[in-house]
Amino acid sequence: MNPDQKNPHVSGLEPENSGQNEPDGVKLKDWMDRKNPARPKAEKIHPTLWIQGQKSSSLAGKTIALGVTGSIGAVRVVELARELIRNGAEVHAVMTEAAKHILHPDALHYATGNPVITELGGRVEHVEFCGFKGRADLLLIAPATANTIGKIAYGIDDTTVTSFATTALGSGIPVMVVPAMHESMYRHPAVIENVVKLKSWGISMVGPKFEEGVAKIASNEEIVLEVERALGNRGLENRKVLITGGSTAESLDPIRILTNRASGKTGRELALEAYRSGADVTLVHRDRLGLAGIREVFAESAAEMTEAVLSELENGYDVLISSAAIADYTAEPSPEKIKSGGDFVLKLKPTRKLIKECREKHPELVIIGFKAETGVGKEELLKRAAVTLEGTKLDMIAANDVGKGGMGTEENELYLLGKGEPRHVSGNKRKLAACILEEVTGILNSRQVL
Ligand SMILES: Cc1cc2nc3c(=O)[nH]c(=O)nc-3n(C[C@H](O)[C@H](O)[C@H](O)COP(=O)(O)O)c2cc1C
């Protein structure tokens, strides 16, 4: 089945504007079709699958066998399945007997739109999904109990989920395991050894997250991101990408700061998209993303960000994407709180130019910059961007008129200006990040050819 057949809504990275007077996340045409009694009824899709591909098409055409075992973390899996589907995946759940004591299979039937496999029969479901030529692109075991991890490590095959694991490991279908248990269980020497053994077989582990004495199931955001990375295009595999994001803050006194309206969404989406594409990603910002796969370096002021980036680059990177709105001016901070009530004159001095210093020290590095202007037409914006591109020896510049939006908003409009014709891109910041990284991949690949 091709992705379009599976999901008529998937058209790109985001759904089109859904219009007015329609339920959230449902496109107008689909809504009208449903209201029209004369509509063809050929679509045999479970009603809960109307969400498929509504967030992105990153998993379109991918079939995920979701193994659910008897951890209390199973209560989180309904929403996990929905998130995978929102990103385009087709999900088939497989539950162990113990899992059925925690979550009723009907909940996962509803969530996935597919009957849940609770026992193996003449259909040989484990072979159908995870054998040679199996339907599954990935076996995701979430949550995975200490018991199931141990059984997989020793090739024991006496539950639905362990049979899926046996066939997947034998046929080469990727397996991802998301452990969840009390921390005391996770610290058992056998469990530690079993986890190491599973990793040595190429099984990827997501989490756990240690909190309140529990080795908790990883967040849905983290699991979906790891699935997207595992099943993604891998266009940036073995590439090291350094990204700056958000605003900087210049200290005026111990309490007050001078900052700007950048939200950090672009930097965050760039980091996520680079990670999905298989890159080794470091994000320098004054925020916290908190996803295990993405390395974060905290930098508050323009000076700290410049220092952090220069020192990171010493570790060897392929790309720097400088999306942070770095302060152009800074002040000498007062050691004490500045008194209120009277006039106050602030003397500002220019900050160091991060891109200029990076280019001087790293002539071979691919550097992508951003140019924000206000109230200029397209021609003038492109002219100014071209001057900056040339003057700073950037490989590409993303230019936008922030007077029209972009700072702190969900959507933006950019001109990507490099060697060829400028590319105009618009949409949500995830889509824009994907376009930028597509260009970055092209630049890196063209260098390899030369
Ligand atoms: C309410 C409840 C919660 C449980 N939570 C966990 C858990 O989070 N992790 C775990 O490894 N075992 C947990 N167990 C124990 C497993 O259910 C038990 O080891 C079972 O044999 C696992 O079987 P399975 O791996 O085939 O699903 C829990 C048991 C109960 C009754």
The ligand as a Tripos MOL2 file, in Angstrom:
@<TRIPOS>MOLECULE
LIG
   31    33     1     0     0
SMALL
NO_CHARGES

@<TRIPOS>ATOM
      1 C1          0.3260   -2.9120   38.3640 C.3       1 LIG1
      2 C2          1.5870   -3.5300   37.8960 C.ar      1 LIG1
      3 C3          2.5690   -2.7380   37.3840 C.ar      1 LIG1
      4 C4          3.7650   -3.2870   36.9290 C.ar      1 LIG1
      5 N1          4.6970   -2.4570   36.4130 N.ar      1 LIG1
      6 C5          5.8550   -2.9870   35.9580 C.ar      1 LIG1
      7 C6          6.8350   -2.1410   35.3690 C.ar      1 LIG1
      8 O1          6.6430   -0.9290   35.2600 O.2       1 LIG1
      9 N2          7.9520   -2.7220   34.8990 N.ar      1 LIG1
     10 C7          8.1830   -4.0610   34.9940 C.ar      1 LIG1
     11 O2          9.2440   -4.5010   34.5480 O.2       1 LIG1
     12 N3          7.2710   -4.8780   35.5450 N.ar      1 LIG1
     13 C8          6.1070   -4.3830   36.0180 C.ar      1 LIG1
     14 N4          5.1790   -5.2150   36.5770 N.ar      1 LIG1
     15 C9          5.4520   -6.6480   36.6450 C.3       1 LIG1
     16 C10         5.1780   -7.3350   35.3210 C.3       1 LIG1
     17 O3          3.8310   -7.1510   34.9470 O.3       1 LIG1
     18 C11         5.5170   -8.8090   35.4070 C.3       1 LIG1
     19 O4          6.9210   -8.9740   35.5170 O.3       1 LIG1
     20 C12         5.0290   -9.5880   34.2180 C.3       1 LIG1
     21 O5          5.4290  -10.9320   34.3450 O.3       1 LIG1
     22 C13         5.5810   -9.0330   32.9230 C.3       1 LIG1
     23 O6          5.1690   -9.8190   31.8440 O.3       1 LIG1
     24 P1          5.4480   -9.3720   30.3390 P.3       1 LIG1
     25 O7          6.8610   -8.9310   30.2610 O.co2     1 LIG1
     26 O8          5.1780  -10.5800   29.5320 O.co2     1 LIG1
     27 O9          4.4830   -8.2920   30.0070 O.co2     1 LIG1
     28 C14         3.9700   -4.6780   37.0300 C.ar      1 LIG1
     29 C15         2.9630   -5.4880   37.5480 C.ar      1 LIG1
     30 C16         1.7850   -4.9240   37.9710 C.ar      1 LIG1
     31 C17         0.7250   -5.8150   38.5390 C.3       1 LIG1
@<TRIPOS>BOND
     1     1     2 1
     2     2     3 ar
     3     2    30 ar
     4     3     4 ar
     5     4     5 ar
     6     4    28 ar
     7     5     6 ar
     8     6     7 ar
     9     6    13 1
    10     7     8 2
    11     7     9 ar
    12     9    10 ar
    13    10    11 2
    14    10    12 ar
    15    12    13 ar
    16    13    14 ar
    17    14    15 1
    18    14    28 ar
    19    15    16 1
    20    16    17 1
    21    16    18 1
    22    18    19 1
    23    18    20 1
    24    20    21 1
    25    20    22 1
    26    22    23 1
    27    23    24 1
    28    24    25 2
    29    24    26 1
    30    24    27 1
    31    28    29 ar
    32    29    30 ar
    33    30    31 1
@<TRIPOS>SUBSTRUCTURE
     1 LIG1         1 GROUP 0 **** ****
